[in-house]
Amino acid sequence: MAKTPYKDRDDIRKINAQWRKLTGLHSREEWSEAVVRAATAAEIAANFAIREEFKKRGDFSVECVNDLLMLANGLQGKIDRLLSPLVKGSPAEAEVRALKQAMQTINRDRNAIVHQGEFRNADEARATIEVARTFIEGLVRIYRRKFRLKEKS
């Protein structure tokens, strides 16, 4: 059976693909790139949560939601400008708020690598990846209670 092209996968499958990729990168001592992949997986998890919230609220076109995701610009923008206002007053509000510190750590570490050219060692990368795991699993579990990131076999 042919593998589904990445662009045609849903957000959950994209998150898992990013996670499998980062575990391979980390094992090959490409620690900084592993952190960037962890941040990418976190941003896709935010996309997933935002799409789920829009589904609850009506019949928004895929194009409309995609445009909003692009305008939000990055993990912090998606959480602060879209998801937080969408969950305000709902049971998910406290769960999203509890994940903000993790989001800030992921965003800071990713930006230091991508925008300042910093590098990470194995321990630093592992720490950020674990923060990303907490963020991703915590966020996705708001909508899919049994979600767990799949490890590379």
Helices and strands as residue ranges (DSSP letters): G 6-8, H 11-27, H 31-57, H 62-72, H 74-77, I 78-83, H 84-87, H 92-98, H 100-116, H 122-140
